[in-house]
Amino acid sequence: MENITEYKRDARGYVAYYGKATFKNGFIFADGDETFYHFIGKNSCYSMLELLHPSDVEGFMDIVNHLDEGLQCGIVRIKDADDQYVVLYIECRLNGVVMGDFKSFDMEFCNFMAIKNRYTKYMALVKKYREFMSLSTKMFFEYTFATDEMNIYRYANIKSQTLLKMPLDSMRGNIDASAEFTKKQKGEFEVLYEALKKGLDRFGAEVDAGLIVSGAQGRYEIKGSTLYENNSRTMAIGLINNIDAKEEQTSYYLTDSAIDPGTGVLNKRAINEYAVEKIQEDKPLYLAIMDVDDFKRVNDSYGHMFGDEVLLKVSEIMRSVLDSRGMVGRFGGDEFMCVFDGVSSEEELRRILKTISKHIQWAYQDMKDSLTITTSVGVAKYPDDGANYEELFKRADKALYIAKAKGKNRFIIYDEKKHGSLESDTKNDRSVGIKSIVSDHKKAEVMSQVTLSLHREGACALNNAMEMLRSYFDIDGIAVFAGKNMERTLSSGRYVNPIGRLSFIENQAYLDLFDENGVYVESNIARLSNAFPDAHKLYELQETREFVQCMAFDGDKPRAVVSFEFFNRAPKLGVTDLGLMIIVGRLMAEVSCGLA
C-alpha cells in the first residue's frame, strides 16, 4: 500500500468528481464530456500513457488487455490541467468502435480523493431536500422514459409515500377504458400524456384529481420539466398541486398535528395510524417498541430538562439511522415505536437496531456517575407474528418486556417457539412479557424430561432436546459437531454463515480452553482474535457473541462437541442456567459420539 497523502495535500482549485472520455488509436482522447476537459485542460492532446504516473502504466495496460472480458476497474494517477498527479478511480468498457487493430473504449472516472467528501455532501443534500419536501402538501411525480414508469408520491417525515406506480401507457389504457370519466376529462389527461411522451423541457396541465389518484376529489395542477444525461432524455419530474377549493382527505400522520412537539417524531395517534395503514398494504414489515432503560433514574439524577434532551437525542438518532426505511413515533413518556417498512431481512433489521443502540450509548459515554443511556427493544414481524396491528403490538410488547427482564440494553425479536404464545385472553396486561419468563422450577422440569429422553432414546432424542432447550433457556442456536472431522451434524436455530466444521478443535491450545470436565464458556469471542484468528473469524461470520461448549472425549481425542450459542447479544447467564446447560450439554455430547 502506498501513502498518497501528498496528492490530497497538493489538490487545489477545481476538483473533478466525475467525467467520461473515449479513446482512439494510440490511447489518444477522441472525445470527452465537459467535466473531463475541465479536468485535463491543455493535456487533452497527449496520450493517456504519457499522462499516467510511470508506476501506473503497467496496471492501466492490464485493464486494457482484459476489456474483452467486460467492464474493468482500477485506480490510477493522472496529470490534470495543472500538471499535478490526481488519484482517480476509473471504469473502462469497450464501445463497439474498431479503428484498424485498435478497439476503442470509454473511460468513466471520479476523483478518488473527492469520493468521501462528495458522498457525505450529497447525502446531506438528499436529507435536506427530503425535509423540504416533507414540509410541502404537494405531491411529486417522476416519469422514466426508458421504462415508461409513472411514479407519484408525497413525503412525510423524510419518507416517501407512494400513491401510484405503473407504466404511463397502462395508466392511459385504464382511463380510456373507464366509464367513470367524461370525454373532456380524458382529453385533459391526453394533454399531460403527450407532454410526457414528447419530453417537453417545460410543461403544464390541469386534470381531474381522480384521473391521477383513485378516489381523489378536485382539480390537479401539474407542472413538470425534463432531465437529460449524455444528451438523452432520462426522466420527467414535477409537482402536483390540488387547486380546487375542496381539501383532499389526508391521513392524519401526514398533517402538521401529527408531530410530537417534544421530539419531532410522530405522536402516538399518528404512528398507530401509520402502522395500521402499512399493515393493510399486506407487505412484510417489522414493528418495534423501544424504551429508554431506567429513564426515571435519569430524570431523578439530572432533572427533567436533561431527561427531555435525552428523549430528543434518542429520537434524532432513531430517525437518522432509520432514514427512509420506516417511521418513528413517540408512544408515550420514554417509549417509542418504529415501523420498519423498508427493511428486507432480519439481518438488516439487526444491523439497524445495533447501530441505533451503539449511537445512543456513544452519545452519552461521558456521563458522570457511571450513568449510561441504553435502550431495550421488542420486535414483531408482520405477517409471521400477527395478522393485524393489535396482535403485532402485543407480541412486540411481550418481546420488549422479555428484553427488560433479561437485563435491558438489548433487543428481542419475537419467536413463538422461544418466547411462548400469548395468553388466550385479550386483556391489555403490559406484564405479559414478565409472565413469560420461565421459572427455575419449570427449567428444572424441562431438564428432567430432556435428560430422561436422552438416556432412553440416545441420539434420536437430540432434535427434540435442542428445540426444548432453545425455547426454555432462550438460546439462539445449538449445534452438534461429531466424528473424526468434527463436522456439523445437527443444529437448531436461525444461523447465519453456519460453521460447517470445528477444524480449530485440532489445535491443542484451543483444547486447553476446556476445563477438566470438557466445558468451555466464552463470554467474549474478541479474546480469540489474537491466539485463534481463524476461529474468531468463523464465529464473527456466524454472528456468535457468546457460547458454551461441552465436549465428549475418546481418550485424549475429542469425539463430539455441543455448542450453545448466542447471536449478537450478551445473555448474562445466571449460575443456575449455566449449570443446567452444562449438565445437559455433556450428556448430549456423549450421545452424539456415534452420529458421524
N, C-alpha and C positions, 0 to 999 in steps of 0.2 A: 504494500500500500504506500502511495506517495502522499506526502503532506502538500496540499495545494492551497494553503492559506495565502501565499503570496499573490495568487491570481485573484483571490477575493479582495485582498487589500488594494491591489492595483486597479480594480474596476472603477471606472469613472464615467461621467456623462450618461449618455443614453444606454440603457441596459436592454438588449434584445431578449425577449422572453420566448417568442415563438416565430418561426419562419419556415419557408419552404423554397427549395431550389431544385433545378433539373440539370443533369449533367449530359454533355455530349463528348465526342471523341477527345481523348487526352485529359479527361476529367476537368474540362473547361465548363464554366457555368453557362448553360444555354438559356436559362430562364430563372426567375425568382419572383417572390412577392415583394411588396413594399418594405416589409419588415426586414427581409433578407438584405435588400440593397442598402437599407439604413445601417444595418449591422456591418456589412462587408465593405461599404464605401468604395474607395478607389481601387481596392484589391480585387474587385469582381473580374478584372481582366486576367488574373493569374489562375493557374491550375490549382485545383484543390490540393494536390500533392505538394505544391510549393508553399501553401499557407498552413499546412499541418505542422505541428511540432514534430521534429525529426523522430522522436521516440514513439509517435503515434501512427506513422505511415504504415508500418507493418500490420498493425491492428486494423486500420481502415481497409487495407487491401484484402485482409482476411474476410471482412464483411462483404466486399465486392465479389470475391470469389465464391461466396455462398448465396448470392442473390437468387440463383435458380431454385433454391430450396424454399424461397418465400421471404417474408419480412425479416430483416436483420437489424439488430440494435447495438449501440455501442456508446462509449464516452471518449471524446477526443478533445484536443486543444487546437484552436484555430485562431489565426491572426484576425483581429477586427479592423475597423476603419482607422484606428489609431495605432496599428501595428502592435497591439497588446494581445497576448495569448488569452483566450477566453475558453473556459471549460464548457463544452456543450454535450448534451445528450442528443443522439441522432437516431433516426429510424429511416432505413433505406429499403426501397422496393422497386422492382422493375416496372416500367410504364408501358411496355409493349412496342416502343420505337427502337428499331435496329438501324444503326448507321455503319454500314460496312461490316466489320467484325466486332463493332462496339455495341453493346446493349445499353441503351440509355436508361437511366434510373432517376427516381425522385428521392430527395432527402428532406425530411422534416426535422427541425431541431428546436431545442429550447435551451436557454442559458442555465446550465447546471447549478450555478451559484444562486440563481434567482428563484428556483423551484420552491424552496421553503417559504421565502418571503412572499412570493406571489400567491402561493396556495393559501397561506394564512390571511393574506389581504382579501382575496376573493371570497373565502369562506365567511369573513366578517361582513363583506358586502352582501352576500347572499342572506345572511341572518338579518342585516339591517333592512333590506328590501322586503323580506318576509314580514318584518314588523310593520313596515309601511303598509303593505298590502292587507295586513290584519286589521288596520285601522279603517280601511275602506269598506263601505257597504256594497260596492260594485262587485260584479263578477268579472272573471278574466277568461280569455279563450286562447287556444293555440291550435292552429291548423298546420299539419305537417304534410308538405307536398309529396314526399316520397311514399308515404303510407296512406294518404288520403284520410288520416285520422283527425277528427274534431274532438277537442278536449275542452270542456267548460268546467270551471271550478271557482271556488272562493276561498279565502283564508280566514282562519280563526286561531288565535294563539300560535302563530307562525306555522300552522299546519294546514296543508291543502285539503279541501273537502271537494271531492269530485261530484259534479252534478250530472254530467253527461260525458260519455266517451264512446264514440262509434265512427265508422267511416262516413265522410260527408255524403257520399253517394247513397249510402243506406239511409241516412237521415232524410235526404231528399225523397227517396223512394217511399219511405213511410208517410211523409207529409202528402205526397201526391196521391197515395192510395187511401188516405184518411177522408172520411166524410165529415169529420169534425170541423174542418176549416173551409172557408169560402174561397172562391177563385181569386178574389182580391188578396186575401191573406197569403195564399200560395204564391201569388205573383210577387209579393213583398219578399218572401223568402228567396225567390229565384234571383232577385237583385243581389242579395247577400251571397248566394251560391256562385253567381257569375264573377263577383268581385274577388272571392276567394280562389276560384279556379284560375282566373287570369293573373292572379298575383299582383294586383294593383298596389303601387307604392303606398298610397293613402286611400282609404275608402270609408264610407259610412252607409248606414242603413237603419230603417226603423221597421220593426216587425212585431207581430202579436206575441206576447210573452209565452203563450202556450206552445208556439212553434219551436221554441228553444228549450224550455224546461217544462216537462209534462205537468199539467195542473196549475202552472203559474198564471197569475192574473195581471192585466195591464199591458203596457207597451214598453218594448225594449229599444233603447237607442244603442247602436253598435258602432264603434269606431275602431279601425284597425290599420295596421301597416305591415309591410313585408320585410323579412330579414334575408340577407344574402351571405353566401360563403363561397369563396373561389368562383366568383362571377355567376353563381347559380342561386336560384331561389331555394331556400330551405324551409322557411316557416312563416306563417302569417300570425300575428299576435294582436290582441286588442282588449278593449273594455266593453262590458255590457252593463247598461245602467237602466233601471226602471224609471221611466219619466212620467208614468201615469200617476194620477192623484191618489189612487188606491195603493196602500202599502202592501208589500208582499208579506205573507205569513212566514216568519223566520223562526228557526229553532231558538229556544231560549239561550242555549250556550253560545250562540253567535251574536248576542246582544251585549251592549255595554253593561247591563245589570248583572251579567253572569260572572264578573270578575270579583274575586275575594280581595277586599281593599288592603288587607294586611300583607299579602304575599304576591299578588299579581297573577296567581293561577286561577282556575275556575273555582267557583264556590260549590257547596255541596249539591244544590239542586242542579247546577249545570253539569257537573261531572257525572251525576247519576243519569241525567237525560242523555248525555253523550254516550255513556256505556250502553244504555238500553238501545239507542239508535244504531250503534255499531253492531250489537249482537243481532239485531233484526236483519242486518245485511247477510247474516248466516255465513260468515267467513271466520276462520280460526283467529283467536286473539287471546291475549293474556290479561288478566285483571289482577292488580296487586294493591294491597293495603299496607301502608308503611307508618310506623310510629317512631318518634324520636325517643330513644331509651332514657328513662329516668328524667323526663323533662321537668317534673316538679322539683327535683333537686337542682336543676339548672336555674329555675326561677327563684328558688329559695336562696341559693348561693350567690347569684349575680344580679337578681332583680328582674322584674317583668320586662323592663325595656330591653335588657340584654336577651331575654327569652324571645321577645318579638324579633330581634335581629337574627337570632338563630333560625327561627322559622322562615324568615325571609331568605336567608342564605341557603337553607336546605331546599326551598322551593326553586331558587335560582339554579342550583346545581342540578336538580332533577329536570328542569326544563332544558337546560343547556345540554345535558347528556342525552336525554330522550330526543330532543330536537324535533324532527318531523315524523318520528315513528310512533306517535301517540299523543295523548293528552294527560295533563296533571291537574288534579283538583285538591283543594283542602277540604277534608271531610269533617273537620271539627277539631278545635284545640291543636294538639301536636300530631294529628293523624291526617295522612294524605292518601289519595287514591290515584293510581296510574292505570290508564287503559293503553296497552301496547297493541296497536292495530297495524303496525308496520314492521313487526318482528317475525321473521320467518322460521326461527328454530329455537329450541330451548337453549342451545349453545350460545346463540346471540343474546338471548334474554339473560343468561347468567353473566355474560360479559358486561351488559348494561348495568345490572344490579351491583356487580362487583365494582365497576367504575364509580357509580354513584356513592357507594359505601366508602371507598377509598378517598374520594374527593372530599366528602363531608368530614372524615376523620382528619385529613390533612389540613383542612381549613381551620381546624381548632387544635392543632397539635401543640401549640404554645400555651394552652390553657394552664392557669395556675392550679395549685392544689390537686394535681393529677386528675382533674375533671375533664374527661374526654366526651366528645359528642359522637354518638353512634346511633344506628337505626336498626330496627327489626322489620322484616317484610314477610308477608304471606301472599302466595301467588296461586291462582287457579286458572285453568285454561278452558276456553270455550271451543268446541262443544264437549270435550272429553269429560269435564268435571261438572257440567251443568247445562241444562237446556235453556235456561233463561237467566236473567240478571240476579234474581233472588237466590237461586241455587248457587250461582257462581260466587256471589258475595259471601254467602255462608261458608263456602269451602276456603276461600281466600282468608276470611276472618279466622277460621279454625287454624289454618296454617300459620297465621300471624301469632296466635296465642301459643302455639307449639314452639315457635321461634322464641317467644318471650320466656316460656318455661324452661327452655334448654340453655338459657344463659344470655339471651339477647345478642345484639351485634351479629346478626346472621339473617339469611333469607331461607325460607322453606317453601318449596314448590309442592303443592298438594299431590299426594299419591294415596288413593284409597286403600291399596294393599298395605301400605306402610302406616298410614295415619288413621285408618278406620273410616267407616261410613258415618254420615251424620245421624243423629237420633231421629227416630220416626216422627216425633212430634215437631211442630214448626214454631215453637216458642223462640222469641228473639233473645236467646240467652248468650251473652257475649263470653261466658265462661266455658262454652262448649269445647274450645280448644284445650283448656286446662284439664277438663274431664277426660280428654282422650289420652293424656299421658299415662302410659302403662305403669301400674304399681309394681313394686318389687315382688309382691306376693304373686301377681299374675305372671311376671317374668320367670319366677321360680317354677311355677306350674308348667309353663311352656318348656322350660329347660328339662323338666322331668319327662314330658311327652317326647321331646326330641331325643333325649338320651336313651329312653326305652326303645324307641323305634330303630335307632341306630344299632343297638345291641341285638335286636331281634332280626332286622332285615339287612343290616350291613350297608353296603354301598347303594343298594336300591332305595334307601330312605334319604339319600343325600339331597336330592332336588327339593323334596318337601321340607326337609330340615332347613335348607337355606332360605326358602321363602318365608317360613315362620320366624326365623331369626331376624331377617331383614324387617319384617313387619313389626315385631315387638321390641327390637333393640335399636331401631332407627339406623340401620346400617345401609349405606348406599349401594355397596356391591360386595359380593362374596365370590371368590374364585378358588378352584381346586387345581393344583398342579401336581402331576404324578408321573412316575415312570423314570426310566434311565435318563431321558432328556428333559425332564421336568416341564412337560408341555401342559397347557391349559386343557383340562378335560371336562370340567363343568364350571358354570358360572351363573350368577343370578344378579340382576341389576342392569341399569342403563349405562353401559360402559362406552366411553369414547376412546378410540385407538387402543383397544384392549391389548395387554401384554400377552403374547402367544406362548412364550417360553421363558422360564426363570433361568436364563443362561448364567447370570451372575451368581447363582447359588453354588456354582462350582468353585468360586473363589473362597479360599479358607478364611480370608479376612472378613468376608461377608458372613460366613457361617459363625464366626466368633461373636457376631452381634446377638445371636440367640443364646438364651440362658441354658442352664443345665437341664431344664425341662423342655427345651425345644421351642421356646417362646421368644418372639422379638416384637416389642412395642415401639413404634416410631411415631412421635408426635410432631415432627417437623422434618419433612424429607429434604429440606435445604441442606441439612447436615451431611447428606450423602454426596453433595455436589463435588467435593474435592477428592475424597477417597474412592468413590464409586460413581464416576461421571456417567457411565453407560446406564447404570441402574437409575440414577437420578433423572436422566433424560426420558427414560421409558415411563417412570412414574409421573413426570411432568406432562407428557403427552396424554397419559391416561387421566390426567387431572386429579390424581390421588394426592391428597394433602397429608393424611394420616392413615396408618394401618396397624393392624395387629395380625402377626403371622404365627401359626403353630405348625411345627414340623414333626414328622414321624421318621425314625432312623432305621436303617438296616446295618447294624454295627456302627461304623463311623460315617456311613454314607446316607444322605437324605433320600427318602423314598417318596414322600408326599409333603406338600405344603398347602395349608388352608389359609387364605388371606382375607381378612375382614377389612374393607376399605371405605374411606370417607372422601368424597369428592368436593374439592373447593371449599372446605369448611373444617373448622376445628370442633369436634363434638364434645370436648370436655367430659370424657368418660369418668363416671364415678367408680369407686373401688368395687362396689357390688357388681355393676355391669361388666367391668373388665374381668373380674374373677369368673363370672358365669361364662363369658365369651371364651376365656382361656380353657375352661373345663371342657366345653362342648367342642371347641376348636381342636384340641388334642385328640379327642375321640374321633372327630371327623377325619383328621389326618390319618389316624390308624386304619380306619375302614376304607380309606381311599387308596391304600397302597397297591391294591390289585387292579386298579382301573386302567392303567396304561396298556 
